[in-house]
Amino acid sequence: MKSRKSKSKKPARAKKAAKRAPKPIELYYWPTPNGWKISMMLEECKLPYVMKPVNIGKGEQFEPAFLKISPNNRMPAIIDPQGPGGRPISVFESGAILQYLGRKTGKFYPADERKRVEVDEWLFWQMAGLGPMAGQASHFRNYAKDGNAYALGRYTNETHRLLGVMNKQLATRKFLAGTYSIADMACWGWVRAISGMMEGFLDEFPNVKAWMERIGERPATKKGFALGRELRQQASNDPKAEEERRKILFGQRART
């Protein structure tokens, strides 16, 4: 009789376990430096998630459903079904998402206020400096065809200056805020993009180069960086799609 009872209880226990299993976080994503920040963090924290592609080259970031969670029509964004109080929450802006996930999991974002301030300093350094400057350098290097010498020099030089700041910070530590954190995740994709965009550019900054390679060897980095890579490759192989992508991405004005 005991064996029968134990067998009969297993399906019920399995059902309860299935009900308790957390619903995956929805990651609205495209494989770019900003997208990699969040895929890396989700992989590092081992949080269950499902990727929802947002093809920015096709203008999917302007669809009404996406604008409800990301009013700035930019990815990445997330929906966490188990948000504060057990209720769903949506978060847009990559820096805000990293901080949210850090608080949610208690990982890669210290609870100690002094240590957290140091992480925030380098996180916002990336958000306000490294990302925008490297992004503009990439734009004028790859897309602007006429009269772009001043702009190209301006943004390339500023990117160079920022890498110098980063190189000094990494002279005495392995990671930007001492231990690996969301600040490193925020910066890694942009440095990786710079290394591909401007060959040999990082040779002047050996500490940055070693940092990039060190983080690149982390299993979570490899998984996060690989997420959706085939989607971007498919888009880049279509010349017509590339022309349409430029029309959608560049020259946008306010939509009223």
Helices and strands as residue ranges (DSSP letters): H 2-20, E 25-29, H 33-45, E 49-53, G 60-62, H 64-67, E 77-80, G 84-86, E 89-92, H 94-105, H 113-125, I 126-130, H 131-142, H 149-169, H 182-197, G 201-204, H 206-216, H 219-226, H 229-236, H 239-249
